[in-house]
Amino acid sequence: MKEAAIVMLAKRAKAASAKVAALDSKIKNLLLLKMAKALLSSEKKILEANRLDVIAAQKNNFAPAFIDRLTLTPKRLREMAKSLKAITRLSDPVGKKTAHWKTPAGLGVEKVRIPLGVIGMIYESRPDVTVDTAALCLKSGNTVILRGGSEAWHSNKILSDILRGVLKKNGVNPDIIQLMPPGHAAVKIILEQDKYIDLIIPRGGESLMKMVRGLSKIPVIRHDKGVCHIFVDRDADLKMAETICLNAKVQRPGTCNAMECLLVDQKIATQFLPSLLKKFKNFGVKVRRSSKDWGKEFLDLELALRVVPNIDAAMDHIQKYGSLHTESIITQNKKHAEKFLKNVLASVVMVNASTRLNDGFQLGLGSEVGISTTKLHAFGPMGLEELTTTKFVVRGQGQIRR
């Protein structure tokens, strides 16, 4: 795609942003329901396009976890449609008053939620991100430029074509949702379009994050790697802890919210670990005990393990090696739970729950564009509200400043 075409794409997105910002909630919800229906009715075409991507990934010897993230199934398509329907049931943030007051001079001041504008989404391997991001941007009144990886091109193209087709068929500008072809040259050009694009959200590996941070003239909210820990405290329910640890590692190891490092209090290590390690082995999990593996994101059936003296040592480890993504403590000790919640810094901090639950849908946001590890402007799963900002509305009766 030539530079002029990419700039024109950004211009069209900017031009469409005022229209989508003004769409009524009922219209947006109707469009989302029609998109859900269109996805389900196009199952055969979608799965065939996805099959081309999966075959190419297999030929190029991509890791099994990567191929899992890339693969669409009838079940995953139904989950995508379910997610669209769930978004329609969420309150529309656009136009909501978040605060209001009167000044001594009699001015009425309000803070009102508005869309961010044009969002550029740069991501790798997961076609479901195409649908989730497009849907959340539509509901929150934003336009979106999607740039998925080359490995998912056929999948992303058919999905975006279906969503754009629904918009066009219903008299809405399809430029609300646009898909860029893959390629580093195109990314470099789009990252320079600060005149037309308001925010860049990169979602992927370390190399992607480094490239975007280095090149972007546009504000960036990073959705960085997930070095997620679970700390099994000396006062944990060990049966619960085992169930949670297994889920956090083996349910979908290729996701950013899978556990990558297990910390165990030394007081219960000999009681807890033998059974758990045996089960990990049965699932094919490689357990690594070397310090060189602390802070790694494996995205596979691999796990770092460290036995620590106490909760303070666990929190020190997390502070040093965590990535601000998701951290969990398993304990029946309320004081330890509160201490962990208060002192551990991450976008989501949990007690007695699997890290896999750090997910927009699971946390009641309907869906997410990703999990922000940036403390400004959003931290954690980014749902509808996180895709808006606020403006001040002031109502006067002739007041002037003296």
N, C-alpha and C positions, 0 to 999 in steps of 0.2 A: 504494500500500500504506500503510495507516494506521499511526501510531506504535505502537499497541498490538500490531498484527500483527507488526511488525518486532521489537519487544521479545520477543514470544512465540517468534519464530523463533530468536532468540539463546538464549532459555531452553531450547528443545528441543535446540539444538546442545550446550549445556552438559550437559544431562541425558544425551545420547547418548555424551558423551565417555568416561565411565567404561566403557561397554560396548565401544567400539571399542578402547580401550587394553588391554582384557583378551582380545581375540581372538587365537586361536592363529595362528601363521605359516601353517600349512597351509590354514586356512580363508580367510585373507586372500588367499593365492595362488590358491586355487580361485575366489574371487569375482572376482579380476582377470582370470583366464582366461575366465570366463563373460561378463564385461563386454566383453572383446575380441571374443568370438564374437557377442555381441548387437549391437555396433557394426557389424560386417561384415554381419550378416543384416538390418540396418535401413538399409542404404546408400541405398536409394531415398528413404525418408522423410527421412533426414538431408540429402541433397543437395537435396531439394525445399524443405525449410525454409531451408537456406542460400541457395538461389536467391532467395528472397524478400528476404533481407537484402542480397544483392549488388545486386539490381535497385534497391532503395531507395537504396543507397549511390551507385550510378551516377546516379540521378535527382538526388541531392543534390550531385553533382559532387565526390565525394571523389577524392583523388589516386590514380593507378594503384597506387602502392606500398601505400596503405592498403587498397585493394580486394583486392590480392594477399594481404595478411595475413588478410583476412576470408574469402577464398574457400576452400571445401573441394572436393576432387576425390576420385575413387576412390583415387588414389595416396596422397593425404594421409590418407584414412581408413585405408588399409592401414598407413600409417606410425604412426598413432595406436594401432591394434591391436597393432602390433609393439612399440611402446613399453610398452604394458601387459604384454605377455608378457615383455619384458626386465626389467621391475620384479620379476616373480615369481622371476627367477633371482638377484636380489640378496639378500644376507644381510639379514635383519630386524634393525634396530638395537635394537629394544625389548627391554630386559632384559639387554643386553650389559654385561659388566663392563669398564670402561675403565681401572681401576686398583684395586689392593688392597694393604693393608699392615697390620702389627700395631703398635700403640702400645706404649710402655714399660709402660703399665698393663695390657697384655694385651688391649686392645680390638681386635677385627677390624673394619677399616674398608674399605668398598668404595665405588666410584663406579659407578653403574648408569644406563644410558640409559633415559629415559622420554619419552613424547610431550610436546609443548608444550601440547596441550589443544585449544582451539578456535581455529581460524585463519580470519580474514576476509581474503579475496582480492579485491582491487579491480583490475580490468584493463580494457583496451580492445581491441576489434576482432578478437582472435584466438580463435576457438572451440576450437582445439586446447588452449589453456590450461585450458579447463574440464575436459577429460579428464585431462590430465597432472597437474593440481593435485589433482583428486579421487582419482586413483590413488595418488599419492605420499602424500597425507594418510591414506588408508586403510592403506597398507602400514606407515606410520610410527606408526599408532595414534592419529591425530588426527581430529577432526571438522572440517568446512570449510563456511564460508558463502561462496558464490561470488556476486560482483556484477560481471557483464560489462557492457559498454557497450550502449546502446540499439541501436546499429547491428548488433549480433550477437544480438539477443534471440531470434529464432526458432531460430537455430542452437544457442544455449546451452540453450534450453528443451528441445528435443528430445534433446540429448545428456545433460543432467542427468536427464531423465525416464527415459531408457534405463538409466543407471547406477543410479538409485534403484530402478527396477523389478527389476533383478538382485538388489539387496539385499533387497527385500521378498519376492521369490519364494523366496529362500533363508533366510528367517526372521531376517534381520538388520535392525535399525532403520534405515529409509531416511533418518532425520534426521541420519545421519552425513554426508550430502551434501545441502546445501540451496542453492537458487538464489534470490537476491533480484531483484526487478524493477529496471530502471534508474531513475535519477532522483536529482538532487542532494539532495533532501530526505531520501530513504531513506538515502543515504550518511551524512549528518550524524547521523541517529539511530543508525545502527549504530556509528559511531565513538565514541558516548557509552556503549556497553554494556561498560564495563571490568569489570563484575561477572561477565559471562558469556563474554567473548572475551579470549583471552590474547595474541594477536598480530595485527597488521594488516600485510599485504603489498600495497602498491600497485605496479602494474606498468603504466607508460604514460608519457605526455608530461609536460612541465614543469608545466602547469596542474593536472593530477591530483595530482602530487607536492606542489605548494604547498597545494592544498586539504586534502589528508590531513594534512600536517604541521601545518597551522593549526588543524584541528578535532579531531584524535584525542586522546582520553583514554587510549588503549590504546597500548602500545609498537609502534613502526613499524620495519620493515626495508624500506628503499627499494630499488626496482629501477628505478634512474633512467636517464636518457638515456645512450646509448652514443656518445660522441665518441671513436671508435677510430682510432688512428694506426698506420701502418706506416712505419718508417724504413728506407730502402734505404741501407745503409752503403757506403763506398768499397771495401770488400773483399767485396761481395756477389757471388754467382753471378747475373749479370744475367738470364739466361734463367729461372732459378728465380724471381727477383724479379718478373719480368714476369708469370709464370703466377700467382703468389700474389696480386699486386696486382689482376689482372683478376678472379680468383675472389672476393677480399674485397669488391670494389665491385659487380660485376655479377650474381653468382650469385643473390642475393636482397637487393637494395638497401634494402628496406623493413624490415629486421630491425635490432635494436639492436647486433648484433655485426658489421655491415657496416663496412668502412673508410670514414671520413668525411674524413680528412686524410692525404695522402701527403707524407712528408718525404724528401728526396733529398739525399745528400751532394753538394756542389758539384763535387767531384773527378770524379764519374762522371755528372753530370747531362746533359751534352751527348751522351754516349755512350748513356745509358739512356733518356732521355725521348722522343726523336722517335718511336721505334717504339711505345712504350707509349701515347703520346698519340694516335697514329693509330688504334690498336686501341680505345682508349676512345671515340674519335669514331665508329667503326663500330658500337659498342654504344649510341650515343646519350648518352654520359656528358658532362655539362657540367663543364668544369674551371675552377675559380675560383682566381685568384691573388691576390686582395685580402686584406689583413690583417683586414678586417671579417668575413671568412668563417671565420677561425680560431675554433675552439670551437663551431661549429655542428653540429647533428645534422640532416642533410638528409633521411634516410630515403627517398632517391630516387636517380635516376641523376645525381647531382651530387657534386662532390668538390672539396675545398680542396687546393691544392698549394703547397708551400713548399720552396725549395732552401735548405739550411742549410750552414754552413761545415764542420761536423764532428759527431761523435756527442754531444759535450757540448751543442752548440746544439740538437740534436734533443731531448735529454732535458730541457733547459730549457723548450723549447716544450711538451712533453708535460706537464711539471709545471704550467705556467701554463694550458694550454687543455684538458687531458684531463679526463675525468669519472670516473676510477677504474674504468673498465669493462675494456677490453682494449687492450693495446699490444704491438706486434710489431716485431722487428728482423730484417732479412734480411742475413746476413753469414756469411763463412767464417772470420772472425777470432775465435778463441776468447776472446781477452782482451776484445774489444769486446762479444761476446755475454754474457760473465759480468758485465761492467760494467753493461750494460743491465739484466740480470736483477736485479742487486743494487740499483741506484739508482732504477729506475722503479717508481713506486707505482701499482698497478692490481689489480683483483681477479684478473686473469689476465695474466701477462707471458710472451711467446712468443719463440722463436727459429726463424726459417725456417719459419713456418707462417702460414696465413691466419687472420685474426681471426674468420672465420666458424666456426672450430672451437671457439670458446668457447661450449659448449653441453653441457648435462648428458648427453645421449645420446652425443654425440661423445667426451666425456671419460670415459665408462664409468660414469656415475651412473644409467643407465637412463633417466632423464628429469630434469626440473627444474621447480620452480615459478617460476623466473626466475633472473636473475643479480643478486645483491645488490651494490650499490655502497656499502653501509653496513658499516663494519669491525666493528661489534658487532651481533648475535651471530654472523653469518655473513658471509663475503666471497667473492663469486664465485657460480658455479652452486649453487643450493640443491637438493640431492637428499635422500635419505632421512635421512642422519645429521644434516644441517643442520635437519631438522624435528623433531629431538629435543633434549633437554637432559639433564642428569644430576642424580641425587639421591644423597645419601650414605646408605649402609646400614651400621649399626653393630651388631656382635654382641658382647655382653658376658657376663660370668659373675658378675654381682653387684657390679661396680665402682661406686663413688661418688666424687664429687669432694671432696677434703679441703682 
